[in-house]
Amino acid sequence: MLYLLFITEKTNITIEIKPYFMLTTEDLKSIENKGISAETISEQLKCFTNGFPYAKLEKAATLNDGIIAVDQEAISLYTKLFNTKLKEGLDIGKFVPASGAATRMFKSLFEYIQSTPEKQELLFQQEPYLTFAKHIKQFAFTNDLKELITGEINFDSLTAEDLNQIIRGVLLEDGLNYGALPKGLLKFHQDNKSETTPFEEHLKETAQYATNMQGAGAVHFTVSPEHHDLFKQLLDKTKPQLEEHYTISYDVSFSYQKSSTDTIAVNPDNTPFRTKNNELLFRPAGHGALIENLNDINKALIFIKNIDNVVPEFLQGDTILYKKLLAGLLLEKKETIFSILEGLDNANSNNLDAIIKKGIAFLVNELQMPSLILESLTRIEQTALIKEKLNRPIRVCGMVKNEGEPGGGPFWVKQSDGSSSLQIVEGAQIDPNDDAQQGILNESTHFNPVDLVCYLYDYKGNKFDLKAFIDPTTGFISEKTQNGLPLKALELPGLWNGAMAHWLSFFVEVPVSTFNPVKTVMDLLRPQHQPE
């Protein structure tokens, strides 16, 4: 059944949704203010009604079958290539998603202070509170906390009430306010001299592998508008001493997730959700929306890494080494791809067959396209297909052996044209009722730690429009609440999932030492986040 959605007095759009509803003048203003089109709203509502198709896994990407294994010789080769290209003027930068709040990091601590004193007495003897209290002095934020807490607290022998006061001091606005701040601004690490935030650790990393030969370290952080000033203040405070220490000049920039990428929320029956003020509710659409921010970066080669995946400076060796390795391998692939595309543009009757043969070999060996199909095409068709498949943004992704950590996995995925491509797939994208697909999921040996190096320019030196390479069918629908009311939220294809689905992808095994995320506050007690 079709229902009518009135957009303006002059325009109407029919969409499949139940029951009938109408947009008000106020609705139209809020949509226009966000820069969202009526067609986009209509498509989002259809997604709630129709859902998203599951990924069609062909097989798990494993070592030497989708995941490249590197030895010491390869490490030396690729790091040398990266350093050589730097000397030749390679234009590089770093991109760090840093807008997410740390609320989920403190979920268990919030549960403690929201409990009654009687319940706190019981929780105090249980994990994770027992360990949190026992090791409270090992957290980098404890020195700041001691300056804020009034009254006598013996940090060597805490009570349940002491822990209540400490946690409130960590999380709430009249304390450190960590419950409302982004991870990038929290103190993660400490040494004998100072405490350090993830924001500062990323600046240190930038100096080690994302600085050009002119000594400029370009790094871009996506932040939320309400925290921008706090990031700027921390940058102003730390930048001079870091520039002096590393003898570089930082080029630090910030951007917000664009409001035009927000998605409409709906009730469980797929009708638009309205607030108590009868306003439409829009929600940030997940990290996939950041493809717009990445698209605005004018650098050829970009390193991408999550804000919370950092270690103290004395442990950054592996991170620096493998970042250079991934970049060098990308540059080697890029040179091969560009030589094929340039060769096709400049080919003549004497060398066209040789260039086409080289292009087909790359499609077969690197992208696992069926050779029989390729060889059955005419030369014109082969040339067009090689150009279509290879003239795309390139990414090299580090993959870590799966040891139980969360994260999307690397798979060979069937595409609509019958070919296969390497993709990073989340568990929610795999049909839970398909035993064969679940079997492939269980065969996965690696996961994606969000460790990417990307090349954003084509072989003619033009910057790609990254929005042209998104697979819109790879979004998510999740269940949320607003003021206690259930709703459904729409997330755009993830930044390193569907937002890069049509890129040229290469996966490389990297050691687990390069993956040190902080998902909960207790992760800060792991050895890799403690002093030397």
N, C-alpha and C positions, 0 to 999 in steps of 0.2 A: 504494500500500500504506500502511496506517495503522499507526503504532507508538504505544505507550503511554508517556506521560511521567508518572511518579508524583510528585505534588506534596506530598501529605501522606497520612496513613493514611486520611483521610476523603474526600479530594478527588483526582480524577484527570482529566487533560485529554488528549485524543487529538490528536495533531498529525502532519502529514506531514513526516517527517524520517527519514533513513537514516544509520547503522543504529540499532538499538534502544539506548536508554540510560536511565539512571535518575538522578534527583537524590538526593543524600545528605542526611542531616540537617544536615551542615555547609553544604551548598549552600543549603538552605532558610534557615538563619540569616543567611548573607551576603546573600541576596536581601531578607530582611525588614529587615536593618540598613540597607540602602540605600533602603528605602521603595518597592521595586519589586514589583508584583503578579505572580502566576503567569501571569495572562492576558497581561500585557505581555511577559513572557519568551516565551510561546508565539507572540505576534504577531511579535516580533522574529525568532524562528527561522523563521517562515513567510516573512518578508521575504528571508532569505538563500536559501531554497529557491526562492521564486517570482520574486525580483528586483523591480525597480520599473519601471513603464511609462515610456517616453520621453515627453517633452513633445511636444505636437502643435502645432508652429509654424504660424501662419497667414501671417505676414509679419513682417519686421523693423520695429521702431518706428523711424521716421525723423523728421526735422524736419517739423513740421506734419502728421504722421501718427503721433501717439503721443508725440512729443517737442515740447514747447513751446519756441519760440524767443523770446527776450526782447531788446528793444532798450533804449536808455537811458530812454525814457519809461516803459516797463514797470518797469524797475529802480527808478526814482524812485517810481512809484505803489505798488509792493509794499513797498518799505522804509518808505515813509511810513505805509502801513496797519499794518505790524508795529509801528512805534513808537507809533502811536495806540493800538493794542490793549494795548501794554505799559502805557501811561499809564492805561488803563481797568482795569488789574489782571490782565492775562493771567498765568496760572499756568504758568511755564516751567521747564525743566530740561534737562540734558544727560546722555547715556548713552554710556559709552565701554567697549567690550569691551577688556580689558587683561590677560587672564589667560594669553595664549599665551606660551610660552617663545621665546627668541631663537635657539634652536639652529640652525634652518635658515638664519638670517641669516649664520651663520659656517661654513656647510658647507665651503667651500673652504679656510678656515683650519684647520679640524679635519683635513682631508685632508693638509695640509702637515705638521703636527706628528706625524701618525701614519705618516709616510713615513720611510724610512731616511735617514741623512745623505747618502748618495750620490744618492738620489732628490731630496732637498731642494736639492742643488746644481743639478740640472737644472730643477726647478720655479722656483727663484729667478730664472731668466732668462725665465720665461713669465708670461703674464697669468693671474689677476689679481695675482699676487704681486709682479711687477715694479712695477706701479702702486702697490700697497699700501705697499711699502717706500719708494718714491720720495716718496710724499705722507704718510708716517706722521705728520708733525708737524701735518697739517691735521685730524686726527681730534680731536674734543673730549675724548676719554678719554686722550690721550697724556700730559698733565701728571700725571694720577693714576698712569699706568703708570710714568713715570720715577721716581716716589717708591718704587715697589715693586721694581723690577728692581735686582738687586745686580750689581756688576761694571761694568767700563767698556764702554759701548756708545756709539759715535758715531752719533747719529741722522741725521747728514747723509751718512753713508757706511756703509751696512749691509752685512754679509756674510750668507750663507745661514744660518750658525749664529746670528748676531744676530737674524735674523728669526724663527728657531725660538724663541729665548728671549723675544722680544717677543710672539709669538702665544701662547705658553704663559702669559705674564703677563696677556694680555687674557682668555683663555678659562678657565683652570683655577682651581680652588678656592683655591690658595695665592697667586693673583694677584687680578685684578679679578672673576673668576668670571662673566664675561659669558656664557659658554657655557651657564650654568644659570639665568640671570636672565631675567625678562620684558623685552620691549622698553621698556616704560614706565619702567624704572629705569636704562636705559643713557644715558650722556651723548651726545646727538646733536649739539648746537650749542654754539658758543662765541663770545664776543666779548672785548673787552679786559679785562672785569671778571670773568667767570665762565663756567661751562659749565652747560648746561641739558638736562634730560631731557624726553622726550615727556610725561610726567606733568605737569611744570611748564608746558610749552607749552599743554597742554589747560586748565590752570587760568587761564593768561593769556587764552586764547580765551574761556573762560566769562565772564570779566569784560567782554568786548567785545560779546557778543551774547546771552548766556543769563543775564542778571541782571535781576531785576525792579525795579520802581520804588522798592522799599524798600531797594535795594542789596544784596539777597541773591542770591548766585550758587550755584545748586544743581547739583551734578555728581555722577554716580554712576559708579563704576568697578567692573567685574567683575574680580576677581583670584583667584589660586589661594591656598588656605589657607597654603601654606608661604611665600608672599611678602607676605602681608597686613601683617605687622609692619614690613617694610622700606618699604612704601608709607606706612604710618602715620608712620614716623620721618621720611621725606622730607617728608610733609605738615606735620608739626609744625615742621620746620626752615624751610620756605619760606612757609608760610601767613601768618605775621605781616607779613613784608615785602611780600608781594603784596597783602594787604588794605590796608596803608597806601598802597601805590603807586596802587592803583585805587580807593581809598575805597569798598570794598565789604566784605561779610561772606560768607565762603564757607560753604556747607552741603555738605560733602563726605561721601559715604557709599560703602560698599563691600559687595559680596556675592560669594559663591562660586557657581560652577556647581553646581547641586544634584546630589547623588549619585543621586537618584531618576531623573535623566535619563540616567545612564550606560547603555550598551547592552552586551549580551553579545557576546563574540567567539567565532568558530567556526573550526574547521579547514577546509581546502580542501574537504572532503567535507560541510561544513555541520553537522557535529556540534560540540557545545560544546567550546571550547578549554580545556584545563586546564594549570595551571602545574606546575612541578616538585613542588610540594606537593599536587598533585591538587585544587587549588582552581579554581573557575570564574574566568575572566578577564573583567572588565568594563572598558570604556574610555569616556572622555569622548566624548560624541556630537556633537562639533563645535559651532560657534557657534549652530546652530539651537536648542540646549538653552537658550540665554540668553533665549528668549522668555518663559520662566518668571520670570527676573529682571526683565525689562522689565515683565512683568505686575504686579510688586509695586511699581512706581514710581507714586506718587500725584501725578502732574503732568498737566496737560491737554495741553500741547504739549512735545514732547521732541525735541531734536536728537540724532542718532546719527552717530558718526564713529569710525573705527578709531584705535587708539592710535598707530600709526606714521605716520599721515598728518598731519604737522605741519611747520611751517617756523618759522624764527626770528621773533621779534616784529616786526621791521622789514619782513617780507614778508607779514604777516597781513592786509593790507588787502583783497585780493580775497576771501579766505576769509570775513572778517567781512561784507563787502558781500553776497555771494551767500548766506550763511546767512540774512541778514535778508530777502533776496529770496524764497528758498524758503519761509520762514515766512509772509511776507505773501501769497504766492500760495496757500498752504494755507488761510490764514484766509479769503481770498476764496471759495475753493471750499467751505469749511466753512459759511460764511454762506448760500450758495446752497442747499446740501444741507439745512441745518437749516430754512431757510424753507419748503422743499417739504414736509419731514416734519411740521413744526409746522402747516403749512397743511392737510395731509390730516387731522390730528387734529382741527382746529377747523373743518373745512369744513362748509358747508351746501349746500342745493340750488341756491343762487344762484351760488356760486363754485367748487364741486367740479370742474366740467369744466375751468375755467381752471387750477386747480392741477394736475389730472391732466395736462393738456396741457404744463404747465411741466415736470413730472416726466418725461414721455415724451421731451420735447425734450432733457432732460439725459441720459437713458439713450442716446438715439440719437447725439447730438452728442459727448458726452464718453466714453461707454463703447462706442460703435459697435454697439449692439444693433439688430437689424433692425426698422425702423419698421412694416412690414406685419404682422409677428407681434404687435407691441404693440397696434396699432390694431384687430386682430381680437378682442381680449379684451374681456370685459365690464368695466364700470366697477369692479365689486368686484374682479375679477381684476387689473385695471390698478393699482388702489390697493394691493393686497397685494404685487404684484411690485415696485412702486416702493419700498415700505417695506423689502422684503426686500433689494433691491439697494443701497439708499442708507444704511440704518441699519447702518453698519460703521465700523471704524476707518479713518482717512484717512492717507495718506502721500504726500509729495512727494519725489521722488528726483532729485538732480542727475545728469546724464549728460554724460560727456566724449567728445569725438570720439576715435574709435579710432585710436591711433597706435602700436599694437603692445604696449600694456601689458596684463597679464592682468586678468581681471575678468569677471563675468557681464554678458551683454548684454541690452538691452531688446527685447522682442518682443511682438507680439499672439499670444496662445495660445488655442487652442480649448479650451473648457470642456465638461464632461460634459453640460450642458444645451443645448449647441449654440451658446452665445454665445461671444464672445471677450473677453479681458481682458488688460490690460497686466501683464506679468510680467518679472522679472529671472531669466534662465535661464543656467545654467552649461553649458559645452560638454559635460560628462559626461551632461547630461540630454537630449542630442540624438542621435538614432539615427545612428551612424557609417556604417551601411550603407544609409541612405535618401538617395539622391542629391538628391531634391527638398528634404528637410529640411536637408541640408548646403548646398544652394544658398541657402536662406533665411539660414542662418547666415553664409555668405560675403557676403551683402548687408547685413549689420549695419554700421552706420556709427558707433555709439557703444557705450560700455561703462559699467558702474556702478562708480563709485569709492567706494562706501559713503558716500554723502553724503545723509542722510535727515532729513526733519522729519516728525514724526508727531503726530496728534491722537488721544487715547486715550479721550475721553468722548463719549457720545451726545448727541442733541439735547435730552434731558431732564436732562442733567447727571449721568448715571450712568456710571461707569467700565465700559468693555467688559471682558469676560473674553477676553483675547487668544488663549487656547488654543482658543477656539471657531472661530477663523478660520484654522487651520492646514490645509494640504493634506497628509495623511500619506503620500500616494503619491509625494511628491517627494524622498524620502530618497536616500542614496548608499550604495553598498557599495564599500569600498576594500580593497586588499591591503596588509597590513602584515607585520611580523615581531616576534616576541617571543623574545629570547635565541636568535636565529638561526633560529627555527622560523616557517614561514609561517602566516599566519592571515588571516581576513577580518573587517573591522570595519564596523559599521553607523553611519552618520551620520544624524542627524535632519534633516528639511527645514531648509535654511539660514535664518538669522535674517531676511535680506532677500530670500530666495527663497521656498521653500514655507511657511515659518512665517508669512509675510504674504501668502500667495497669495489669500486671500479678503478682503483689504482693498480699499478704494478707492484706486487708484494713479494718480498723475499724474507724468509725467516732464518734466524741464526741462533744457535745455542749459546747462551751466556751463563756464567756461573751464578749460583744462588747468592753469592756474596754481593752481587750488584742489586739485589732486591731486598730492601729493608723498610717496608711500609709501616706506618704507625696507624693501625685501625682502631685500637683501644689504648687508653692511657697506660695499661699494663705492659704494652709493647715497649714502652720506654725503659723498662727494666731489663730488656734483652741486652746481652753483652755488646752488640753492635751499636747501642745507643748510650753506652756508659763510658766514662773517662778511660783514658789510656792506662 
